[in-house]
């Protein structure tokens, strides 16, 4: 289980423990002062500092795309699917994956694309499918004339709750 605190706070705690260790204090007393297990002190003592930047201490795998690349991807997505050769102007995860590959030569899984869009604050939109036979004028007429009659009969019979 990861201890509480930011990566910087945890790094400061490790550094404080290592300074106390260099001053000659016992591992047990350092562990008590810092509030960790004795084994953690031994592990920190054996760890050799690397040339990684502090941001590399953040948990998780590094992102495939940089912030600038994500901004460019967003601009491309805003241009629309037509601009990228698709016959219909909507985005799917698969289509976005192809655009990412074409622009940055980076492959994402569908769930990875989903998480990337979530980080970009994009929400998913479901394509609304309408029947070819649909007649909006007839539907509006039905709602205006027929539905009130049906509702009135239902209210007279006491079945109004059934039709809500």
N, C-alpha and C positions, 0 to 999 in steps of 0.2 A: 504494500500500500504506500502510495506517495505521501511524504510528510507535508504538512501545511506550510504555506509560504510560496513566494514567487521564486523563480529560478535564481534571481540575484540574491535574495535573502538566504536561500539554502547554500549558495556558493560562499557567501560571507561567513556562514556558520562553519563550513568546512575549513575555510582559511583561518578562522580564529582557532579552531581545534589544532590545525597544523602548526600555528605559531606557538601555542602552548606546548605542543609536543617538542618543538625545537628548543624551547626553554628548559626542557628536562623534566616536565611534570609527568606523573604516571598516567598511563592510559586510562585507568579506572577513574581517577579524579577528573581528567579531561571529559570523559564520557558523562560524568555527573554534572559538571559545569555547563556543558553544551546541551545536555538533554538527549543523548543518543545512546545506542548500545555500544559496548566495548568493541564488538566486531566491526562496527562502522568506522571507528577510529583506525583500526588495523587496515581496513580496506582503503581508506583515504590515504594512509601512509604509503601503501604500496603503489597507489595510482601515480603515474608519471604525468605531469602536465603536458598537454599537447598544444599545438599552435592554432587550435580551433578558436574561432571568435566566440564571445559570450552567447551570441544568438544560437550557436550550435548546442547549447545546453538546454534549449527548449525541448519539451517532450514531443515526440511524433516525428514522422518522416518529413524531410524538407519538401516544399511545394515544387512541382514540376515547372510551373510558369512563374515568372517574376511579376511584380506589380505592373510594370510597363506592358508586358505581354498580355496580362489580363485586361488592361485598359484597351489595348488594341483589339483583343478578341471581342470586347463589348461593343466597340465601334463597328466591327465587322458584322456582328449579330444585329445591330440596329439598322444596318443597311438592308437587311431582309434576306430571306431565303432565295428570292428571285435573283438577287445580285450574285448569288453563288451557284446559279445554274439549276435550281430546283423549280419544278413546274408549278408548285403551290407554295404560297408565302406563309409557311409556318415552320417552326423549328422542332425537331425531335432530338433526343439525346444522341442518336446515331448520326444525324446530320451535323450536330455541333461537334461530335468527335471527329468527323471527316474534316471540318473546317480547322479544328485545332491541329490535325495532322498536316493539312496543306500549308498552314501558316508557320507552325513551329516544329514540325517533325517530331511531335511528342504524342504518344498513345495514352489515352485515358480509358479506363473501364467505364461502363455506363453509370455505375454508382459513383465513380470518381467525378464524372461530368456533373452528375446531380449535386454533389457536394460543392463543386466549383461554382455552379450557378447559385447555390444557396449562399456562398460567401460573397458573391457578386450582388446579392439581394434581388435576384431574379426569381419570380414565382413561376410555377408551371401553369400552362394554359391548355385546357383540353379543347380540341377542335370540335366545334359544334356541327354535327351532321344534320342536314335537313333533307327531307324526302324531295325527290324531283317533282312529285305530284303536288307538293304543298301549294296551297292557294291562300295567301295571307288575307286577301279581301274577303273570302268566304269565312275564314276563321274569325275575323273581326266582326262580320255580320252575325255569326252564330253567338259570339259573346255579347253582342249588343241586343239581339232580339230573342234568341231561343233560350239562352241560359237564364235570363231573368224569369221567363215563364216557368221553367223547370223548378227554379228556386222558390217561386211563389207557390206552386202546387205543393212542394215539399214542406214549406212552412205551414201551409194550411193543414196538412196531415200530421204535423208535429215531428217530421223526420228531418228538420233543418240541420240538426247536428250531424247527420249522416253525410250530408253533401258539403261539408266544410273542409 
